[in-house]
Amino acid sequence: MNTMKQKEENNIYDVTRHLVERFGPVGSGTWRAAEDRAWEEYNAEILRNARKEAGLTQSELAARIGADKAYISKIEHGRTIPSVASFYRIVSALGMQVEIRKCPALH
């Protein structure tokens, strides 16, 4: 039995094919833009969840970093991307830290 027919019979969905149809070839400009947007949304969700776990309101977090509530809201909804400095201030205000480590598999 050929692989394609076997995949269809097992109801395996080719996600990459769908993504290529929507965003173009892997590595293309449209692919990279979509990938960047996905990372931005993922990071916004991480920050929102961390704020909630810390028991802070958007206003309280904003006060801790010297910003206004609207700025925190925009970050959490993916409408703005914080600068690296702002990101570190937010993380610190949440009682967290950023850790950068080498990946053994890549070196």
HUFENLIN-V231467 format. One record per residue. N is the residue number from 0. D_LAST is the distance of its C-alpha to the last C-alpha in Angstrom with 1 decimal. Layout:
N:D_LAST  N:D_LAST
This chain:
0:39.6  1:37.2  2:34.1  3:35.4  4:38.6  5:36.9  6:34.7  7:37.9  8:39.8  9:37.1  10:37.0  11:33.3  12:32.7  13:30.3  14:28.9  15:26.7  16:30.0  17:31.8  18:29.1  19:29.2  20:33.0  21:33.0  22:30.2  23:29.9  24:27.1  25:23.5  26:22.1  27:25.7  28:27.1  29:28.9  30:25.9  31:23.8  32:26.8  33:27.3  34:23.7  35:24.1  36:27.3  37:26.0  38:23.4  39:26.3  40:28.5  41:26.0  42:25.5  43:29.3  44:29.8  45:27.5  46:29.4  47:32.7  48:32.0  49:30.9  50:34.1  51:36.2  52:34.6  53:35.4  54:39.0  55:39.2  56:41.0  57:39.8  58:42.4  59:41.4  60:37.7  61:38.9  62:41.2  63:38.4  64:36.4  65:39.5  66:39.4  67:41.8  68:41.7  69:41.5  70:38.2  71:36.6  72:38.3  73:36.9  74:33.3  75:33.8  76:35.3  77:32.7  78:35.3  79:33.5  80:29.9  81:29.8  82:28.5  83:25.5  84:28.0  85:30.2  86:27.3  87:26.6  88:30.4  89:30.7  90:28.0  91:29.5  92:33.0  93:32.0  94:31.0  95:27.3  96:24.2  97:21.1  98:17.8  99:14.5  100:11.5  101:7.7  102:6.8  103:5.5  104:5.7  105:3.8  106:0.0
